[in-house]
Amino acid sequence: MRVVTAPPYYPAWKISPGYRALAYTRAMETGATVFRCPLWVPGQPSGAKRMLHLFSFALSSLPVVLRQIFWRPDVVWMAAPAFACAPGAIVTAKISGATSWLHIQDFEVDAAFDLGFIKGQGLRRFALAAERWLMRRFDITSTISHKMVDRLRQKGVPSHKTLYFPNWVDTRQITPLTYTSPYRAELGLGRDKVVALFSGTLAAKQGLHLLPEVARRLAVTHPEVHIVIAGDGVMKSTLQADTRELHNVTMLPLQPRERLNEFLGMADIHLLPQDPAFADLVMPSKLTAMLASGRPVISTVHAHTEIGNVLTTSGVICPPGDIDAFADAIGDLARAPERRQLLGQAGRLYAEQHLSIDGALNKLIQTVPAAGLADYEALAADYEQNKSDPA
């Protein structure tokens, strides 16, 4: 396998230590040849800056992608966001005779206009038409939720070219804690505290602006609740300013991956606020780990959304933007430990049945023949032999 990508920079919008923004590199990483291409990373991303950021990578990576024609890949698989890279992926697949596969994590064109990063109805019509034309050029287009598959079909992608392929979670590494997480002692949170945790990217589409006001109300009505917000992103400075005087809120940076299970297990309740405009444009990958941790989830979404469907038995949903309903839902669960346990168990069961890494990859392997891979049986045999190895 060969990977063409950028140096890591997200969600801090800053190139990670040990990498260079303006250099081409090639290295072996976990068995794959990884080409890292230059890109421009704005310190304060805005609409125009985000566009330049994406196009800088699309341009720098194009010659590297096209060079793979001589390697003759079986499949050219492209992940979006980074839709500006689609033309290069399509051309490479066509010339080399490979299957072209587009996998969508976010509908970035819709999100850019809905968030106001890009404005203008004429420009929006042109961007959506270009997106639709490019999507239809791929042999397979997959995405991470059933509602997003429906959106693909609404955009004109034929049904036989669409595929539901969810983000997975390793249910062997993320498990319900059977002991008190050491994070509680480290943060000075006693047994009398009910921890409500948000952990993930601090992005505008998360609806995180609700949390400071929710915390203010809970400080009066439910002083036993302590909110922990962990992560990085464009909303970080705003949240820090809005919660600086709140004693029932702790803000933390992203935590080490090796401690993720203990961190998620610190929570009594997971928080998943969402902007209603994006509830069906994204399916938060953080939700998979929340469910696998065996803790209930409270989300601000409508019942008919994908998140609402998932949380029917494993969490609580409340109307988007309704601060009182959000605070009441947290307070009610805080004083109902038995209900929290039942909801958490249901979430864990859902993760095991629908979101485990084995289930997701086995489903992918079953679709591989349709993708035109000649050595499908070898791939399946290799997966079965090595699936017990986390690496």
KAWO-V842961 format. One record per run of one state. SS is the DSSP state (helix for helix, strand for strand, loop for the rest). FROM is the first residue (numbers start at 0). TO is the last residue. If there is no record, write none. Layout:
# KAWO-V842961
SS&FROM&TO / SS&FROM&TO
This chain:
# KAWO-V842961
loop&0&0 / strand&1&5 / loop&6&23 / strand&24&28 / loop&29&30 / strand&31&36 / loop&37&45 / helix&46&70 / loop&71&73 / strand&74&79 / loop&80&81 / helix&82&95 / loop&96&97 / strand&98&103 / loop&104&104 / strand&105&105 / loop&106&106 / helix&107&113 / loop&114&119 / helix&120&134 / loop&135&138 / strand&139&142 / loop&143&144 / helix&145&153 / loop&154&157 / helix&158&160 / strand&161&163 / loop&164&167 / strand&168&168 / loop&169&180 / helix&181&185 / loop&186&192 / strand&193&198 / loop&199&202 / helix&203&205 / loop&206&208 / helix&209&220 / loop&221&223 / strand&224&229 / loop&230&234 / helix&235&242 / loop&243&247 / strand&248&251 / loop&252&255 / helix&256&265 / loop&266&267 / strand&268&271 / loop&272&274 / helix&275&277 / loop&278&280 / strand&281&281 / loop&282&284 / helix&285&291 / loop&292&294 / strand&295&298 / loop&299&304 / helix&305&309 / loop&310&313 / strand&314&316 / loop&317&321 / helix&322&333 / loop&334&335 / helix&336&354 / strand&355&355 / helix&356&370 / loop&371&374 / helix&375&385 / loop&386&390
